[in-house]
Structure formats: structure tokens, C-alpha cells
């Protein structure tokens, strides 16, 4: 979780799947939408396209959880 998000594009497929599976399992208790597919999609989009600067994987996960919470609140 303390690794830099900028390393994500160079990680192997098995490392990416393992990470998103672990995060998805722990975060899905907050919301069923916070599954491994959600985190994989977010990380692929942002880390491969955006400039993550000094953000860690933990920073990214917290941001994605917050974004999902905002979306859930909008629909209620």
C-alpha cells in the first residue's frame, strides 16, 4: 500500500490481480460496488493515463473509496 502509484503500469498482471483482489475483499464490506473490478478499472485508468506524482497506492484507494461514496450519496 505504500508503493508509489506511478509503479502500477510496470507491475505484472498477477501482482495487479492480487492487489485489487485484496483491496476489493476488504473494501466490499463498505459497499458491494467496491470490488476488485472497480479498483482495477480505476487504477488502470488513472495510473496509466494520469500523473500520480508522489501518490501511494493507499492514497489512490482512499480516493476511489471516497469517489464511490460520493456517487452512492448522489443517488439516494
C-alpha positions in Angstrom: 0.0 0.0 0.0 3.0 2.3 0.5 4.3 1.7 -3.0 4.1 4.7 -5.4 1.1 4.6 -7.7 3.5 5.5 -10.6 4.8 1.9 -10.4 1.4 0.4 -11.2 1.8 0.4 -15.0 5.0 -1.6 -14.7 3.6 -4.2 -12.3 2.8 -7.7 -13.6 -0.7 -8.9 -14.2 -0.6 -11.3 -11.3 0.6 -8.5 -9.0 -2.2 -6.3 -10.1 -4.9 -9.0 -9.7 -3.6 -9.9 -6.3 -3.6 -6.3 -5.1 -7.1 -5.5 -6.4 -8.5 -8.8 -5.1 -7.1 -8.0 -1.6 -8.4 -4.4 -1.7 -11.7 -5.4 -3.1 -12.3 -8.1 -0.5 -11.5 -5.6 2.4 -13.5 -2.7 0.9 -16.5 -4.5 -0.3 -17.7 -4.6 3.3 -18.2 -0.8 3.0 -20.1 -1.2 -0.3 -20.6 -4.1 -2.7 -19.6 -1.8 -5.6 -16.1 -1.6 -4.1 -15.0 -4.9 -5.7 -11.7 -5.9 -7.4 -13.1 -4.9 -10.8 -13.8 -1.4 -9.6 -10.2 -0.9 -8.2 -8.6 -2.5 -11.3 -10.5 -0.1 -13.6 -9.7 2.9 -11.5 -6.0 2.1 -11.1 -5.6 1.3 -14.8 -7.3 4.5 -15.9 -5.5 6.9 -13.5 -2.1 5.3 -13.1 -1.6 4.6 -16.9 -3.0 8.0 -18.1 -2.8 10.5 -15.2 0.2 12.0 -13.4 0.2 10.4 -10.0 3.2 12.3 -8.8 4.1 11.1 -5.3 0.8 9.4 -4.5 0.9 6.0 -2.9 -1.4 3.1 -3.7 -3.0 3.8 -0.3 -3.8 7.4 -1.4 -5.3 6.1 -4.6 -7.5 3.5 -2.8 -8.8 6.1 -0.3 -9.6 8.4 -3.2 -11.6 5.7 -5.1 -13.5 4.8 -1.9 -14.4 8.4 -1.4 -15.5 8.8 -5.0 -17.7 5.7 -4.8 -19.2 7.1 -1.5 -20.0 10.4 -3.3 -21.7 8.5 -6.1 -23.8 6.4 -3.7 -24.8 9.6 -1.8 -25.9 11.3 -5.0 -28.3 8.5 -5.9 -30.1 8.5 -2.6 
